[in-house]
Amino acid sequence: MIFGPPGSGKSTLATKLSQLKGIPVYHLDKIYMSAGWKKRNFDHFLADLKEILTKDEWIVDGNGRDTLEMRYQLADIAIYCHPPLTKCIY
């Protein structure tokens, strides 16, 4: 699992790790939001995320505090991206 502040490179790192290791990547923003960046029903989002987390291999990037502990408990590795704030803003 990869988490950290907005603009810290979570999605970029997740995509590169996925390409390097051949592990599927799932971006929380894409799971939680529907067309037009509208929030999905939280229960539907949670069901989809739980299904992903039952797979043998996955990379999930995003913050989603409501699901952070669940992902942390099931992850083999947790990566916290924390570059300087000025780099995130840039």
N, C-alpha and C positions, 0 to 999 in steps of 0.2 A: 504494500500500500504506500502511496505517496501523498503527502499532504503538506500544507504550508500556505502562506499568504497569497492573495491574488497577485499574479504577475511574477511569481517566483520561479517559474519554469517547470511546474509539475507536469503539465500535459506534454511538453516537449521531452522531458526526461522519460515519461511513461512510454511515449511513442518510440523513442530510441531504444529503450530496454526491450520493448516488444519486438522490434525488428531484430535486435541482436540475439535475443534468447528464444524467439519464436513463441512467446507467451501472449495470449490475447489480452488486449488492453481495453478497459472500460472507463470512460470519463463520466464522473458523477453528473456533471452539467448536462450531458447528453441523455443520461438516463432520467434525470429529474425534470427536465424541460421538454415540452412538446413543440410542435411547429409554431413558429412565431415567438419563441422563447416564453411560452406560457407555462406556469407551474402545473405539473401533473398532480393528480390526487396522490397524497402522501402514501396511503396504503398500497396503491398500485406500484408506486416507485419502490417501496420497501419490499414488496413481493418480488419484483424484478431483481433488486439488488441481492436479496437472499438467495435467489436461484443462481446468480453469478457466483456468489461466495461458496456454493456447494461444489463448484467445479474443482478439479485437481489443481489447475494452474490459472492464475489471473493476476493482472495488474490493474488496480483501481486507483485513479487519481482524483483528488478533490478533497474539500474540507468537510462538508456535511456533518456538523457537530452531532446531529441526532443519530448518526450511524457510525461515528468515529470509534467508539468502544467496540461495537460489533465487528467492524473490519479489523481492528487491532488484535482482537482475540483470535481471529482466524488467519491472520497474516503470518507468513514465515519471516518476512522482513518488513520493517516500517522505515520509510525514508522521510525525514522532515526537511523540506527545502526552506532555507532561511537566509537569502542573500540580503545585502543592505537595502533599506527601504528605498533609497534613491534609485537603485537598480530596478526594483519592482515597479516604481512609478514610471520610469523611462520606458 
